[in-house]
Amino acid sequence: MQATSKDLRFHTKAILDTAIRGEEVIITYHGKPCAKIIPITPAKRENKHNEFCGMWKDRTDMDDVSAYVRNLRRGRQF
């Protein structure tokens, strides 16, 4: 797809949506190509083990969250 610099200025979202769909967009200035907007591939997330993920999974006092919160708030009620 080609777009002018004026199109880029006034229709930026539409041009970015085109790139997100996977299409390259050539930007022209005074009829000459001057820039290219290309889609990037999303960075692959490494599945690193984080020691803080799941740190509450073995807690038995929080099986019923509502009761746990009520118990915490019991001393604050006026």
N, CA, C and O atoms as a GROMACS GRO file, in nm:
protein
  312
    1MET      N    1   0.085  -0.117   0.000
    1MET     CA    2   0.000   0.000   0.000
    1MET      C    3   0.089   0.123   0.000
    1MET      O    4   0.197   0.123   0.060
    2GLN      N    5   0.044   0.226  -0.066
    2GLN     CA    6   0.114   0.354  -0.063
    2GLN      C    7   0.025   0.459   0.002
    2GLN      O    8  -0.097   0.457  -0.013
    3ALA      N    9   0.088   0.550   0.073
    3ALA     CA   10   0.017   0.660   0.136
    3ALA      C   11   0.106   0.783   0.129
    3ALA      O   12   0.228   0.773   0.131
    4THR      N   13   0.043   0.896   0.120
    4THR     CA   14   0.120   1.021   0.116
    4THR      C   15   0.149   1.067   0.259
    4THR      O   16   0.094   1.015   0.356
    5SER      N   17   0.237   1.165   0.269
    5SER     CA   18   0.267   1.219   0.402
    5SER      C   19   0.144   1.285   0.462
    5SER      O   20   0.128   1.287   0.584
    6LYS      N   21   0.059   1.340   0.378
    6LYS     CA   22  -0.065   1.400   0.426
    6LYS      C   23  -0.159   1.292   0.481
    6LYS      O   24  -0.224   1.311   0.583
    7ASP      N   25  -0.165   1.177   0.411
    7ASP     CA   26  -0.244   1.065   0.462
    7ASP      C   27  -0.193   1.020   0.598
    7ASP      O   28  -0.271   0.991   0.689
    8LEU      N   29  -0.062   1.014   0.610
    8LEU     CA   30  -0.002   0.974   0.738
    8LEU      C   31  -0.040   1.071   0.848
    8LEU      O   32  -0.066   1.031   0.962
    9ARG      N   33  -0.043   1.196   0.814
    9ARG     CA   34  -0.076   1.298   0.915
    9ARG      C   35  -0.222   1.289   0.960
    9ARG      O   36  -0.251   1.300   1.079
   10PHE      N   37  -0.312   1.269   0.865
   10PHE     CA   38  -0.454   1.273   0.898
   10PHE      C   39  -0.518   1.136   0.920
   10PHE      O   40  -0.627   1.128   0.977
   11HIS      N   41  -0.455   1.028   0.876
   11HIS     CA   42  -0.513   0.894   0.887
   11HIS      C   43  -0.413   0.796   0.947
   11HIS      O   44  -0.398   0.684   0.899
   12THR      N   45  -0.345   0.839   1.050
   12THR     CA   46  -0.240   0.758   1.112
   12THR      C   47  -0.293   0.624   1.161
   12THR      O   48  -0.229   0.521   1.138
   13LYS      N   49  -0.408   0.624   1.227
   13LYS     CA   50  -0.462   0.499   1.281
   13LYS      C   51  -0.492   0.399   1.171
   13LYS      O   52  -0.461   0.281   1.186
   14ALA      N   53  -0.550   0.443   1.062
   14ALA     CA   54  -0.582   0.352   0.952
   14ALA      C   55  -0.455   0.293   0.892
   14ALA      O   56  -0.451   0.175   0.856
   15ILE      N   57  -0.351   0.375   0.880
   15ILE     CA   58  -0.224   0.327   0.825
   15ILE      C   59  -0.159   0.227   0.921
   15ILE      O   60  -0.107   0.124   0.878
   16LEU      N   61  -0.163   0.256   1.050
   16LEU     CA   62  -0.108   0.162   1.148
   16LEU      C   63  -0.189   0.033   1.152
   16LEU      O   64  -0.131  -0.075   1.168
   17ASP      N   65  -0.320   0.041   1.137
   17ASP     CA   66  -0.402  -0.080   1.132
   17ASP      C   67  -0.365  -0.166   1.013
   17ASP      O   68  -0.364  -0.289   1.022
   18THR      N   69  -0.333  -0.101   0.900
   18THR     CA   70  -0.289  -0.174   0.782
   18THR      C   71  -0.159  -0.249   0.810
   18THR      O   72  -0.144  -0.364   0.771
   19ALA      N   73  -0.066  -0.184   0.878
   19ALA     CA   74   0.061  -0.248   0.912
   19ALA      C   75   0.039  -0.361   1.012
   19ALA      O   76   0.106  -0.464   1.004
   20ILE      N   77  -0.052  -0.342   1.105
   20ILE     CA   78  -0.080  -0.446   1.204
   20ILE      C   79  -0.136  -0.571   1.136
   20ILE      O   80  -0.109  -0.683   1.179
   21ARG      N   81  -0.213  -0.551   1.031
   21ARG     CA   82  -0.268  -0.665   0.957
   21ARG      C   83  -0.160  -0.739   0.879
   21ARG      O   84  -0.185  -0.848   0.827
   22GLY      N   85  -0.039  -0.682   0.870
   22GLY     CA   86   0.071  -0.751   0.804
   22GLY      C   87   0.113  -0.692   0.671
   22GLY      O   88   0.198  -0.749   0.603
   23GLU      N   89   0.056  -0.581   0.632
   23GLU     CA   90   0.087  -0.520   0.503
   23GLU      C   91   0.191  -0.409   0.520
   23GLU      O   92   0.188  -0.336   0.619
   24GLU      N   93   0.281  -0.398   0.425
   24GLU     CA   94   0.380  -0.289   0.428
   24GLU      C   95   0.316  -0.163   0.369
   24GLU      O   96   0.238  -0.170   0.274
   25VAL      N   97   0.350  -0.049   0.426
   25VAL     CA   98   0.297   0.079   0.378
   25VAL      C   99   0.415   0.167   0.339
   25VAL      O  100   0.503   0.193   0.421
   26ILE      N  101   0.417   0.211   0.214
   26ILE     CA  102   0.520   0.303   0.164
   26ILE      C  103   0.466   0.445   0.177
   26ILE      O  104   0.358   0.475   0.125
   27ILE      N  105   0.539   0.531   0.244
   27ILE     CA  106   0.500   0.671   0.259
   27ILE      C  107   0.573   0.752   0.153
   27ILE      O  108   0.695   0.742   0.139
   28THR      N  109   0.497   0.831   0.079
   28THR     CA  110   0.558   0.914  -0.025
   28THR      C  111   0.553   1.060   0.016
   28THR      O  112   0.462   1.104   0.087
   29TYR      N  113   0.652   1.135  -0.032
   29TYR     CA  114   0.659   1.278  -0.007
   29TYR      C  115   0.692   1.343  -0.141
   29TYR      O  116   0.797   1.318  -0.199
   30HIS      N  117   0.603   1.427  -0.188
   30HIS     CA  118   0.613   1.488  -0.320
   30HIS      C  119   0.626   1.381  -0.429
   30HIS      O  120   0.700   1.398  -0.525
   31GLY      N  121   0.551   1.271  -0.412
   31GLY     CA  122   0.546   1.166  -0.511
   31GLY      C  123   0.661   1.067  -0.509
   31GLY      O  124   0.663   0.973  -0.588
   32LYS      N  125   0.758   1.087  -0.419
   32LYS     CA  126   0.874   0.998  -0.412
   32LYS      C  127   0.869   0.919  -0.282
   32LYS      O  128   0.840   0.976  -0.176
   33PRO      N  129   0.896   0.789  -0.287
   33PRO     CA  130   0.897   0.710  -0.164
   33PRO      C  131   1.005   0.759  -0.068
   33PRO      O  132   1.120   0.780  -0.108
   34CYS      N  133   0.968   0.777   0.056
   34CYS     CA  134   1.066   0.825   0.154
   34CYS      C  135   1.070   0.741   0.281
   34CYS      O  136   1.167   0.749   0.357
   35ALA      N  137   0.967   0.660   0.306
   35ALA     CA  138   0.966   0.579   0.428
   35ALA      C  139   0.882   0.456   0.407
   35ALA      O  140   0.796   0.451   0.318
   36LYS      N  141   0.907   0.356   0.489
   36LYS     CA  142   0.830   0.233   0.483
   36LYS      C  143   0.788   0.195   0.624
   36LYS      O  144   0.870   0.191   0.716
   37ILE      N  145   0.661   0.167   0.641
   37ILE     CA  146   0.609   0.119   0.768
   37ILE      C  147   0.584  -0.030   0.750
   37ILE      O  148   0.504  -0.071   0.666
   38ILE      N  149   0.654  -0.110   0.829
   38ILE     CA  150   0.641  -0.254   0.816
   38ILE      C  151   0.595  -0.312   0.949
   38ILE      O  152   0.626  -0.256   1.055
   39PRO      N  153   0.521  -0.423   0.944
   39PRO     CA  154   0.479  -0.484   1.070
   39PRO      C  155   0.597  -0.551   1.139
   39PRO      O  156   0.687  -0.604   1.073
   40ILE      N  157   0.596  -0.548   1.269
   40ILE     CA  158   0.700  -0.619   1.343
   40ILE      C  159   0.640  -0.746   1.398
   40ILE      O  160   0.520  -0.753   1.426
   41THR      N  161   0.722  -0.845   1.412
   41THR     CA  162   0.674  -0.969   1.472
   41THR      C  163   0.680  -0.953   1.623
   41THR      O  164   0.778  -0.899   1.676
   42PRO      N  165   0.579  -0.998   1.692
   42PRO     CA  166   0.582  -0.984   1.838
   42PRO      C  167   0.699  -1.062   1.897
   42PRO      O  168   0.730  -1.172   1.853
   43ALA      N  169   0.761  -1.003   1.995
   43ALA     CA  170   0.874  -1.068   2.060
   43ALA      C  171   0.825  -1.191   2.133
   43ALA      O  172   0.722  -1.188   2.200
   44LYS      N  173   0.898  -1.298   2.120
   44LYS     CA  174   0.860  -1.420   2.188
   44LYS      C  175   0.892  -1.405   2.336
   44LYS      O  176   1.001  -1.365   2.375
   45ARG      N  177   0.794  -1.438   2.417
   45ARG     CA  178   0.813  -1.428   2.561
   45ARG      C  179   0.875  -1.558   2.610
   45ARG      O  180   0.825  -1.667   2.585
   46GLU      N  181   0.982  -1.542   2.677
   46GLU     CA  182   1.046  -1.659   2.735
   46GLU      C  183   0.968  -1.701   2.859
   46GLU      O  184   0.925  -1.617   2.938
   47ASN      N  185   0.950  -1.828   2.873
   47ASN     CA  186   0.874  -1.880   2.986
   47ASN      C  187   0.969  -1.906   3.102
   47ASN      O  188   0.997  -2.020   3.137
   48LYS      N  189   1.016  -1.799   3.160
   48LYS     CA  190   1.106  -1.811   3.275
   48LYS      C  191   1.024  -1.835   3.401
   48LYS      O  192   0.914  -1.782   3.417
   49HIS      N  193   1.078  -1.914   3.487
   49HIS     CA  194   1.010  -1.940   3.614
   49HIS      C  195   1.039  -1.824   3.709
   49HIS      O  196   1.155  -1.793   3.738
   50ASN      N  197   0.936  -1.764   3.756
   50ASN     CA  198   0.948  -1.655   3.852
   50ASN      C  199   0.912  -1.711   3.989
   50ASN      O  200   0.804  -1.767   4.008
   51GLU      N  201   1.001  -1.695   4.083
   51GLU     CA  202   0.978  -1.754   4.214
   51GLU      C  203   0.858  -1.693   4.287
   51GLU      O  204   0.806  -1.754   4.380
   52PHE      N  205   0.814  -1.574   4.247
   52PHE     CA  206   0.701  -1.512   4.314
   52PHE      C  207   0.568  -1.558   4.258
   52PHE      O  208   0.464  -1.541   4.323
   53CYS      N  209   0.567  -1.615   4.137
   53CYS     CA  210   0.442  -1.666   4.080
   53CYS      C  211   0.402  -1.791   4.156
   53CYS      O  212   0.480  -1.886   4.165
   54GLY      N  213   0.285  -1.792   4.209
   54GLY     CA  214   0.237  -1.908   4.282
   54GLY      C  215   0.283  -1.915   4.425
   54GLY      O  216   0.274  -2.021   4.488
   55MET      N  217   0.331  -1.804   4.479
   55MET     CA  218   0.381  -1.810   4.616
   55MET      C  219   0.269  -1.828   4.719
   55MET      O  220   0.296  -1.865   4.833
   56TRP      N  221   0.144  -1.802   4.679
   56TRP     CA  222   0.032  -1.817   4.772
   56TRP      C  223  -0.044  -1.948   4.747
   56TRP      O  224  -0.144  -1.972   4.814
   57LYS      N  225   0.000  -2.031   4.655
   57LYS     CA  226  -0.079  -2.147   4.616
   57LYS      C  227  -0.095  -2.251   4.728
   57LYS      O  228  -0.193  -2.325   4.729
   58ASP      N  229  -0.002  -2.258   4.821
   58ASP     CA  230  -0.009  -2.357   4.927
   58ASP      C  231  -0.075  -2.304   5.055
   58ASP      O  232  -0.078  -2.374   5.156
   59ARG      N  233  -0.127  -2.183   5.051
   59ARG     CA  234  -0.191  -2.125   5.170
   59ARG      C  235  -0.330  -2.186   5.186
   59ARG      O  236  -0.411  -2.180   5.094
   60THR      N  237  -0.357  -2.244   5.301
   60THR     CA  238  -0.488  -2.304   5.325
   60THR      C  239  -0.583  -2.207   5.394
   60THR      O  240  -0.704  -2.229   5.394
   61ASP      N  241  -0.530  -2.100   5.455
   61ASP     CA  242  -0.617  -2.006   5.524
   61ASP      C  243  -0.689  -1.913   5.427
   61ASP      O  244  -0.776  -1.837   5.470
   62MET      N  245  -0.655  -1.917   5.300
   62MET     CA  246  -0.720  -1.831   5.200
   62MET      C  247  -0.805  -1.910   5.103
   62MET      O  248  -0.827  -1.865   4.991
   63ASP      N  249  -0.853  -2.027   5.144
   63ASP     CA  250  -0.940  -2.104   5.055
   63ASP      C  251  -1.068  -2.028   5.025
   63ASP      O  252  -1.114  -2.026   4.911
   64ASP      N  253  -1.125  -1.965   5.128
   64ASP     CA  254  -1.242  -1.880   5.110
   64ASP      C  255  -1.197  -1.735   5.123
   64ASP      O  256  -1.178  -1.685   5.234
   65VAL      N  257  -1.179  -1.669   5.011
   65VAL     CA  258  -1.122  -1.534   5.011
   65VAL      C  259  -1.214  -1.436   5.081
   65VAL      O  260  -1.167  -1.349   5.154
   66SER      N  261  -1.345  -1.449   5.060
   66SER     CA  262  -1.439  -1.357   5.125
   66SER      C  263  -1.429  -1.365   5.277
   66SER      O  264  -1.428  -1.262   5.345
   67ALA      N  265  -1.422  -1.484   5.328
   67ALA     CA  266  -1.409  -1.501   5.473
   67ALA      C  267  -1.276  -1.446   5.523
   67ALA      O  268  -1.270  -1.387   5.631
   68TYR      N  269  -1.172  -1.465   5.446
   68TYR     CA  270  -1.041  -1.414   5.486
   68TYR      C  271  -1.041  -1.261   5.494
   68TYR      O  272  -0.989  -1.204   5.589
   69VAL      N  273  -1.101  -1.196   5.394
   69VAL     CA  274  -1.106  -1.049   5.393
   69VAL      C  275  -1.196  -0.999   5.505
   69VAL      O  276  -1.164  -0.900   5.571
   70ARG      N  277  -1.309  -1.066   5.526
   70ARG     CA  278  -1.397  -1.027   5.638
   70ARG      C  279  -1.323  -1.035   5.770
   70ARG      O  280  -1.340  -0.948   5.856
   71ASN      N  281  -1.243  -1.138   5.786
   71ASN     CA  282  -1.167  -1.156   5.910
   71ASN      C  283  -1.063  -1.043   5.925
   71ASN      O  284  -1.041  -0.994   6.036
   72LEU      N  285  -1.001  -1.003   5.816
   72LEU     CA  286  -0.905  -0.893   5.822
   72LEU      C  287  -0.971  -0.761   5.859
   72LEU      O  288  -0.914  -0.681   5.933
   73ARG      N  289  -1.093  -0.739   5.808
   73ARG     CA  290  -1.163  -0.613   5.831
   73ARG      C  291  -1.238  -0.610   5.964
   73ARG      O  292  -1.289  -0.505   6.002
   74ARG      N  293  -1.248  -0.720   6.032
   74ARG     CA  294  -1.327  -0.728   6.155
   74ARG      C  295  -1.285  -0.624   6.258
   74ARG      O  296  -1.371  -0.565   6.325
   75GLY      N  297  -1.158  -0.600   6.272
   75GLY     CA  298  -1.112  -0.505   6.372
   75GLY      C  299  -1.128  -0.360   6.331
   75GLY      O  300  -1.114  -0.271   6.414
   76ARG      N  301  -1.156  -0.334   6.206
   76ARG     CA  302  -1.168  -0.196   6.158
   76ARG      C  303  -1.307  -0.143   6.157
   76ARG      O  304  -1.326  -0.023   6.135
   77GLN      N  305  -1.407  -0.226   6.180
   77GLN     CA  306  -1.544  -0.177   6.174
   77GLN      C  307  -1.575  -0.090   6.296
   77GLN      O  308  -1.536  -0.122   6.408
   78PHE      N  309  -1.645   0.017   6.271
   78PHE     CA  310  -1.676   0.114   6.378
   78PHE      C  311  -1.817   0.094   6.426
   78PHE      O  312  -1.862   0.166   6.515
   0.00000   0.00000   0.00000
